[in-house]
């Protein structure tokens, strides 16, 4: 399947995958989160979740001025991303707009 969404939604997907895969790569910042995937780039063997993190990061890194981004996902990647979004959604209270974005992404993945 092709996941097409806003850059904000794709960033939410990245943060969700990182939170369940490598939370140490997320740093709190004034505007939310900073992401440093350098440790993954230097790692010789990556799990499937870590590979998906890098694929999502790659889309965001190369989006330029685009207002929409796309990522082709296998059925297992789609399932892993949906699971990550569900876990992160249930882990804390989210602002209404972030919750709506999460639910929109999850409905697209099903």
C-alpha positions in Angstrom: 0.0 0.0 0.0 1.0 3.6 -0.5 0.7 5.9 2.5 0.2 9.4 1.3 -0.1 12.1 3.9 1.0 15.5 5.1 4.6 15.9 6.4 3.2 16.4 9.9 1.4 13.0 9.7 4.6 11.3 8.4 6.6 12.9 11.3 4.0 11.5 13.7 4.6 8.1 12.1 8.4 8.5 12.6 8.0 9.6 16.2 5.7 6.7 16.9 8.0 4.2 15.4 11.0 5.6 17.3 9.1 5.6 20.6 8.5 1.8 20.4 11.8 1.0 18.7 14.6 3.4 19.9 13.1 6.1 22.2 16.7 7.3 23.1 16.8 8.8 19.5 14.0 11.2 20.4 15.0 14.4 22.3 12.5 16.7 23.8 12.7 20.2 22.3 10.7 23.4 22.5 8.6 22.6 19.5 8.1 18.9 20.4 10.9 16.4 19.4 14.2 16.4 17.7 15.3 13.2 16.0 18.8 11.8 15.6 19.0 8.6 13.6 22.8 8.7 13.3 23.1 5.6 15.6 20.9 3.6 13.2 22.9 4.7 10.2 26.0 3.4 11.9 24.5 0.1 13.0 25.4 -2.9 10.7 22.3 -5.0 11.4 18.9 -3.4 11.7 15.6 -4.9 12.8 12.6 -4.5 10.5 11.3 -1.7 12.8 14.6 0.1 12.6 14.6 -0.2 8.8 11.1 1.3 8.7 12.3 4.2 10.8 15.0 4.9 8.3 12.6 4.7 5.4 10.2 7.1 7.0 13.1 9.4 7.9 14.3 9.3 4.3 11.0 10.4 3.0 11.0 13.4 5.4 14.6 14.3 4.7 13.9 14.4 0.9 10.5 16.1 0.9 11.7 19.6 0.0 8.7 22.0 -0.3 6.2 19.2 -0.8 2.9 19.5 1.1 2.2 15.8 0.7 4.6 12.8 1.1 4.3 9.2 0.2 5.8 5.9 1.3 5.2 2.4 -0.1 4.6 0.0 2.7 4.4 -3.8 2.7 1.5 -5.4 4.6 3.9 -6.1 7.5 5.2 -2.6 7.6 1.7 -1.2 7.6 0.8 -3.4 10.5 3.9 -2.5 12.5 3.2 1.2 11.9 -0.4 0.8 12.9 0.7 -1.0 16.1 3.2 1.8 16.9 0.6 4.5 16.4 -1.9 2.6 18.6 0.7 2.1 21.4 1.7 5.8 21.4 -1.9 7.0 21.2 -2.8 5.0 24.3 0.3 5.9 26.3 -0.7 9.5 27.2 -3.3 12.2 26.7 -2.8 13.9 23.4 -4.0 17.3 22.1 -7.1 16.9 19.9 -5.3 17.7 16.7 -2.6 15.1 17.3 -5.2 12.5 18.2 -7.1 13.2 15.0 -4.0 12.9 13.0 -3.1 9.6 14.6 -6.6 8.2 14.0 -6.5 9.4 10.4 -3.2 7.7 9.8 -4.4 4.5 11.4 -7.6 4.4 9.3 -5.5 4.8 6.2 -3.3 1.9 7.2 -6.2 -0.5 7.6 
